[in-house]
Every structure is written in structure tokens, then in C-alpha cells.
């Protein structure tokens, strides 16, 4: 019964769209149609696919620094740390963690007292090594220990770098 009623209502609704009552609507639609000229632009021309052969075997490998190796071999400065000597205790610590706390002089030989991060005091003299960059003590004064470190630069060459370890003001006043 519901289906029959629904069909009747739809038929009545659609009948209102036909006939002479909607003549103004039909006239307006004809008017709008007359100005339209449908034109679709043609699709762009498709170029034929041309395959590309990638020949990477003739190109240098970007992950192998062959130019750097050639430069290293050609520039040999002769400066390198002595790795055959036994390491001293203070070479186990970074130079920034070592503190100069005083000096001693015995038989005209000046020695510096260095406090390591482990809390122990160590004596150093000229020629002693300290720090992790092969730092050799070159001069000891009342307030400073001067070192010459040997470090590797970005090109792979060994260069000397002067540095120093100074006594802190609090230690000087004691």
C-alpha cells in the first residue's frame, strides 16, 4: 500500500513539470542554450618516450674520496706523533680536564704539579706528555705549562698546535 501511494505522489509531482504552466522556464532555458557553444581544446601532443641509459660505471664513485687520497699522498710533511713510545698517565685525560695547581723546583729543574680528574697529583717536567693530542711540555713557568700538540687536520696531515695550561687564580693565592 505504501509503495502504491509513493508512486502516485511521484507521478503527480512529475506532471507539474510538463504542460503550459512552465512555459517561462522553458523559454529561459532555450535562451541560455543559444549563447553556449561548446568547444573543447585539443589535447597536447604526446611526445614519444625516449629511454635513457644510465652508465654509472664510467663516473667516479661519490662515496670514495679518491681526490683526498691523492692529495694526502702528495703532501707528506714528515710530522707525525711517535706512537711507539709508552704512553704516560696524563695522556689518558683530555687536556681541558687537567688543572695546574703549582710548581716545584729541584736542582734548578722546574716541575709543574698537575691535578687529574681522578684527584691525584702528578709531576711533569720538560719533555713530558699530557693530554690526548700527543701534547709535549715545552716550557714551565710559575703560572703556566706550555705544550706543543700534534693533531690531524681535515686534509689528513699532522700539524703542530701550541697550547697551554695555566694555574687558576684560586690556586695562585694559596
C-alpha positions as CSV (number, residue, x, y, z in Angstrom):
1,X,0.0,0.0,0.0
2,X,2.8,2.4,0.9
3,X,4.6,1.7,-2.4
4,X,1.4,2.4,-4.4
5,X,0.9,5.7,-2.5
6,X,4.5,6.7,-3.2
7,X,4.2,6.1,-6.9
8,X,1.0,8.2,-7.1
9,X,2.7,11.1,-5.4
10,X,5.8,10.9,-7.7
11,X,3.5,10.8,-10.8
12,X,1.6,13.9,-9.6
13,X,4.9,15.8,-8.8
14,X,6.3,15.0,-12.3
15,X,3.1,16.0,-14.0
16,X,3.6,19.5,-12.7
17,X,6.8,19.8,-14.7
18,X,5.0,19.3,-18.1
19,X,2.5,21.4,-19.7
20,X,2.0,25.1,-20.5
21,X,2.3,26.4,-16.9
22,X,6.1,26.3,-17.1
23,X,6.5,28.0,-20.4
24,X,8.6,30.8,-19.0
25,X,11.0,28.3,-17.6
26,X,11.3,26.6,-21.0
27,X,11.8,29.9,-22.7
28,X,14.6,30.9,-20.3
29,X,16.3,27.5,-20.9
30,X,16.2,28.0,-24.7
31,X,17.6,31.5,-24.3
32,X,20.5,30.2,-22.2
33,X,21.2,27.4,-24.6
34,X,21.5,29.7,-27.6
35,X,24.6,31.5,-26.2
36,X,26.5,28.4,-25.4
37,X,28.9,27.0,-27.9
38,X,30.8,24.1,-26.5
39,X,34.3,23.9,-27.7
40,X,36.9,21.6,-26.1
41,X,40.6,22.4,-26.8
42,X,42.5,19.6,-28.3
43,X,44.8,17.6,-26.0
44,X,48.5,18.4,-26.2
45,X,50.6,16.3,-28.4
46,X,52.2,13.4,-26.6
47,X,55.9,13.1,-27.3
48,X,57.2,9.6,-27.8
49,X,59.2,8.1,-24.9
50,X,63.0,8.0,-25.4
51,X,64.7,5.7,-23.0
52,X,67.9,6.9,-21.2
53,X,70.8,4.6,-20.5
54,X,72.4,5.4,-17.1
55,X,76.1,4.5,-17.3
56,X,77.4,4.9,-13.8
57,X,80.4,2.7,-14.2
58,X,82.3,5.4,-16.1
59,X,81.6,8.0,-13.4
60,X,83.7,8.4,-10.2
61,X,82.2,6.9,-7.0
62,X,80.9,9.8,-4.9
63,X,81.4,7.9,-1.7
64,X,85.1,7.1,-2.2
65,X,87.3,10.2,-1.7
66,X,89.9,9.5,-4.4
67,X,91.0,13.1,-4.7
68,X,91.6,13.3,-1.0
69,X,93.8,10.2,-1.1
70,X,95.9,11.6,-3.9
71,X,96.3,14.9,-2.0
72,X,97.4,13.1,1.2
73,X,100.0,11.0,-0.6
74,X,101.5,14.1,-2.4
75,X,101.7,16.3,0.7
76,X,103.8,14.5,3.2
77,X,105.1,16.9,5.8
78,X,107.0,14.3,7.7
79,X,105.4,15.4,11.0
80,X,103.7,12.6,12.9
81,X,103.3,11.6,16.5
82,X,105.6,8.9,18.0
83,X,103.2,6.1,18.6
84,X,105.9,3.6,19.5
85,X,106.8,5.2,22.8
86,X,104.9,4.1,26.0
87,X,102.0,6.4,26.9
88,X,102.3,8.5,30.1
89,X,99.4,8.5,32.7
90,X,98.3,12.1,31.9
91,X,97.8,11.2,28.3
92,X,94.6,9.3,29.3
93,X,92.9,12.6,30.2
94,X,91.6,15.4,28.0
95,X,93.7,18.5,28.4
96,X,90.7,20.6,29.5
97,X,90.1,18.3,32.5
98,X,93.7,18.7,33.8
99,X,94.5,21.5,36.3
100,X,97.8,23.1,37.1
101,X,97.9,23.5,40.9
102,X,101.6,24.5,41.5
103,X,105.3,24.2,40.7
104,X,108.3,22.6,42.3
105,X,112.0,23.3,41.7
106,X,114.6,20.7,42.4
107,X,118.2,21.2,41.4
108,X,117.3,24.1,39.0
109,X,114.8,21.8,37.3
110,X,111.3,23.3,37.2
111,X,108.4,20.8,37.5
112,X,104.7,21.5,37.5
113,X,102.0,19.9,39.6
114,X,99.0,18.7,37.7
115,X,95.7,17.6,39.3
116,X,94.0,14.9,37.2
117,X,90.2,14.2,37.3
118,X,90.9,11.2,39.5
119,X,92.1,13.6,42.2
120,X,95.7,12.6,42.1
121,X,98.6,15.0,41.7
122,X,101.3,14.3,39.1
123,X,104.6,15.9,38.4
124,X,105.5,16.9,34.8
125,X,108.8,18.3,33.5
126,X,110.1,19.4,30.1
127,X,109.6,16.6,27.6
128,X,106.7,15.0,29.5
129,X,103.5,14.2,27.6
130,X,99.9,15.0,28.6
131,X,96.5,15.3,27.0
132,X,95.0,13.1,24.3
133,X,96.5,15.0,21.4
134,X,100.2,14.0,21.9
135,X,100.9,17.2,23.9
136,X,104.6,17.5,24.9
137,X,105.6,20.0,27.6
138,X,107.9,22.7,26.1
139,X,108.1,25.2,28.9
140,X,107.2,25.5,32.6
141,X,106.8,28.9,34.4
142,X,105.4,29.7,37.8
143,X,101.9,30.1,36.4
144,X,101.8,28.2,33.1
145,X,102.7,25.0,31.4
146,X,103.2,25.4,27.6
147,X,102.6,22.4,25.3
148,X,103.0,21.5,21.7
149,X,100.2,19.2,20.5
150,X,100.3,17.2,17.3
151,X,96.8,17.0,15.7
152,X,95.5,15.8,12.4
153,X,93.9,18.5,10.2
154,X,91.0,18.0,7.8
155,X,93.3,17.0,4.9
156,X,94.9,14.2,6.9
157,X,98.2,15.9,7.6
158,X,99.7,16.2,11.1
159,X,100.2,19.8,12.3
160,X,101.6,21.3,15.5
161,X,99.3,23.3,17.7
162,X,100.7,25.3,20.6
163,X,98.5,25.3,23.8
164,X,99.0,26.0,27.5
165,X,97.7,25.0,30.8
166,X,97.5,28.0,33.3
167,X,97.2,27.9,37.0
168,X,93.9,29.2,38.2
169,X,93.7,32.4,40.4
170,X,92.4,30.5,43.4
171,X,95.4,28.1,43.3
172,X,97.9,31.1,42.9
173,X,96.6,32.7,46.2
174,X,97.2,29.6,48.3
